Amino acid sequence: MDQRISFVTLAVTDLEASRRFYVEGLGWTPRLEVPGDVVMFEAGPLLVLSLWDRAAFEAEVGAPAMGGAGVVPMVVSHNVRTRDEVDAVLATARDAGATVGEGAEREWGGYTGYFADPDGFRWEVAWNPGEIGESVLPGAATP
């Protein structure tokens, strides 16, 4: 099996609200849309972010085992080239209606902040000055 991820799929409770958040709020462009079912975005080379209607998700995959307080135990990350870009993306998410935390220096040497989309999925916006962080930026040389 190749070491890669092709799709990240988020099961969303209100597909149209999620679509508005990503398209109108964050400025993303859908690649494929099936009204009432799914919206897909090219999120990078060979990577697609899929927003799937939760009822359709559950019918095919099964009910999620999420319950209780807290957050879904996963994070989708968006890396940028500078600390200032972290703050700019967080501001865009805030303007789009996201719940947003402040950017902060991290003990590992980077700077990150988090926002939540309409279903509470957490996005990390990160400036990671290390080799692996730089390797995922647009225009980076692939090994």
TAHUVEN-V791708 format. One record per pair of residues at least 12 apart in sequence whose ideal C-beta (glycine too) atoms are under 10 Angstrom apart, sorted by the first residue. I is the first residue (numbers start at 1). J is the second residue. Records with the same first field share a line. If there is no record, write none. Layout:
# TAHUVEN-V791708
I: J + J
This chain:
# TAHUVEN-V791708
4: 46 + 47
5: 46 + 47 + 48
6: 46 + 47 + 48
7: 40 + 43 + 46 + 47 + 48 + 49 + 50 + 52
8: 43 + 47 + 48 + 49 + 50 + 74 + 76 + 121
9: 38 + 40 + 48 + 49 + 50 + 51 + 52 + 57 + 61
10: 22 + 49 + 50 + 51 + 52 + 54 + 57 + 72 + 74 + 76 + 117 + 119 + 121
11: 50 + 51 + 52 + 53 + 54 + 55 + 56 + 57 + 58 + 61 + 63 + 64 + 66 + 72 + 119 + 121
12: 38 + 39 + 50 + 51 + 52 + 53 + 54 + 57 + 117 + 118 + 119 + 120 + 121
13: 53 + 54 + 55 + 118 + 119 + 120
14: 53 + 54 + 118 + 119
15: 33 + 34 + 35 + 36 + 37 + 38 + 39 + 51 + 52 + 53 + 54 + 55 + 56 + 118
16: 35 + 36 + 39 + 53 + 118
17: 97 + 117 + 118 + 119
18: 39 + 51 + 52 + 53 + 54 + 117 + 118 + 119 + 121
19: 33 + 35 + 38 + 39 + 51 + 118
20: 96 + 97 + 118
21: 51 + 93 + 96 + 97 + 98 + 117 + 118 + 119
22: 39 + 41 + 49 + 51 + 96 + 117 + 118
23: 39 + 41 + 96
24: 96 + 97
25: 92 + 93 + 94 + 95 + 96 + 97 + 98 + 117 + 118
26: 41 + 78 + 89 + 92 + 93 + 95 + 96 + 98 + 115 + 117 + 123
27: 92 + 96
28: 41 + 42 + 43 + 49
29: 41 + 42
30: 42 + 51
31: 43 + 48 + 49 + 50
32: 48 + 50
33: 51
34: 52 + 53 + 56
35: 53
36: 53 + 55 + 56
37: 51 + 52 + 53 + 55 + 56 + 57
38: 50 + 51 + 52 + 53 + 56 + 57
39: 51 + 52 + 53
40: 52
43: 76 + 78
44: 78 + 136 + 137 + 138
45: 136 + 138 + 142
47: 136
49: 76
51: 117 + 118 + 119 + 121
54: 119
66: 120
70: 120
71: 114 + 116 + 120 + 121 + 122
72: 116 + 119 + 120 + 121 + 122
73: 122
74: 121 + 122
75: 112 + 114 + 121 + 122 + 123 + 124 + 126
76: 117 + 121 + 122 + 123 + 124
77: 112 + 114 + 122 + 123 + 124 + 125 + 126 + 128 + 133 + 136
78: 93 + 115 + 123 + 124 + 125 + 126 + 136
79: 110 + 112 + 124 + 125 + 126 + 127 + 128 + 132 + 133 + 134 + 135 + 136 + 137 + 138 + 140
80: 111 + 112 + 125 + 126 + 127 + 128 + 133 + 137
81: 127 + 128 + 129 + 133 + 134 + 137 + 138 + 139
82: 111 + 127 + 129
83: 103 + 105 + 110 + 111 + 112 + 113 + 127 + 129
84: 103 + 111 + 127
85: 103 + 111 + 125 + 126 + 127
86: 102 + 103 + 104 + 110 + 111 + 112 + 113 + 124 + 125 + 126 + 127
87: 102 + 103 + 111 + 113 + 125 + 127
88: 103 + 125
89: 103 + 113 + 115 + 123 + 125 + 126
90: 102 + 103 + 112 + 113 + 114 + 115 + 123 + 125
91: 113 + 115
92: 115 + 125
93: 113 + 114 + 115 + 116 + 117 + 123 + 125
94: 115
96: 115 + 117 + 118
97: 115 + 117 + 118
98: 114 + 115 + 116 + 117 + 118 + 123
99: 114 + 115 + 116 + 117 + 118 + 120 + 122
100: 113 + 114 + 115 + 116 + 123 + 125
101: 113 + 114 + 115 + 116 + 122 + 124 + 125
102: 114
103: 125 + 126 + 127
105: 127
106: 126 + 127 + 128
108: 128 + 129 + 130 + 133
109: 127 + 128 + 129 + 130 + 133
110: 126 + 127 + 128 + 129 + 130 + 133
111: 125 + 126 + 127 + 128 + 129
112: 124 + 125 + 126 + 127 + 128
113: 125 + 126 + 127
114: 126
